[in-house]
Amino acid sequence: MALHRRHFLASTVAAGATLAATRWASAAGDASDIRVAVIGTHGQGRGHIGKLSKNLVALCDVDSRVLAERAAEFADKNGRKLETFADYRKLLERKDIDAVSIATPNHTHSLIAIAALQAGKDVYCEKPVSHNVWEGRQLVAAARKYNRIAQCGTQSRSAKCLQDAVAYVRSGELGKILYVVGTCFKARPPIGKLDKPLVIPKSIDYNLWCGPANVEELYRPKLHYDWHWNYNTGAGDMGNQGIHQMDIARWFLGEESVAPRTFSIGGRLGYEDAGNSANTQVVLHDYAAAPLIFETRGLPRSKAAQANWADSMDRFRGSGVGVLVQCERGHVFSPTNYVDVYAYDRQGNELKHWHDPDGANRHHANWLSAIAARDAKKLNAEIHEGHLSSSLCHLGNLSHRLGAPATAAEIAEKLRGNDLLSDSFERMAGHLRANGVELDAAPGALTLGMALDIDPVTEQVQNNSPAMELWKRSGRSEFTIPDLERSA
């Protein structure tokens, strides 16, 4: 098959390749035969290239400089050349590509994934799988309508240590879950701010890069990666790193819908830069069985510690970036490495230690295996799971974006009677004061988010027109995301 993979992208597609492409649409096969393209190669996509090297036949990126670099790296390492594309739409026209692995910025995830599914490709889509809740619903609808294999890039779902820990908690060994706290305490220094708009490098097709997002002048020094901190294209760190921990938290809870109520407190605090997403945030997803609290902190533990951000982050009961599941008879802690998970009794004695040295490295292999079997049930992170966890991040951010400034005293009063949320807020307020942030003078540095009532079935915010305007963005005319729920 090496010869087949090396030459299948010749300008004239052989009849045998066309027949093989048809075979993937209807029958099981060998995972080694699956022909994959990676779309988006700058950051996470580089990892996709490494994990998929044996199946890889093409690369796509809107940045011609990065695309050339990745293609050269692959050729040097693997001794064969890959076809390259600037426009994902041209790549998707190829009938001899079976599947695509998408690692573009968030705001194009659903757009490209849906187009790939419509083109008959199977899809691996990085987290979060959408820019907003509505997009994610259309992505799930596309996977169902076109009967394709679609995996979300929440790699922890393929870690056996977490699979076993979730089964342990759900078995009731530690009693009922009382609450779950996900933490994303990750150093995020300021990204800078320009006096004049950023000049987009000529190597980048900026119209294509924006896709369905609003075409904006940028005042940050860097186009790549720092799109995470602009709500037009990203979801802040809750939707960047934190989506992994949000997904693990929901997984432990066993919840198969969004929560009926969501509420946020937060802000972009401690510095001024070109970002507009919260770098400090507490979000409550108020599930009936047990609440899910999510905490994001991008500042170090104090203003003095800003001299060494990465080694100076806060911890919540040992959790920096992780998940803590508090049960009646103890708790489970999942750190960010997806290699180890621990269970403790109420006295802090270790009860269990699950260890999996390969951790999340099996995730792409799991996807390929499910494609070969033509069985979406084999996926560890089927796209609907990714949609739900992504939506929790979007809804938390939606609450924040519709909020209003408030003082610490006003927020504390608002939270009176909710001991768990009050505790999270007081720890966050202490953290911010240690970083020199003034919380007590009107109008207040923090944003008190709008409380959202959500229908868990439709995932729509109830009786809230402003919220519903942010719940959906259909995109610019050239990059319109189809309403597949309505057409189903």
Order of alpha helices (4+ residues) and beta strands (2+ residues): alpha-alpha-beta-alpha-beta-alpha-beta-alpha-beta-alpha-beta-alpha-beta-alpha-beta-alpha-alpha-beta-beta-beta-beta-beta-beta-beta-alpha-alpha-beta-alpha-alpha-beta-beta-alpha-alpha
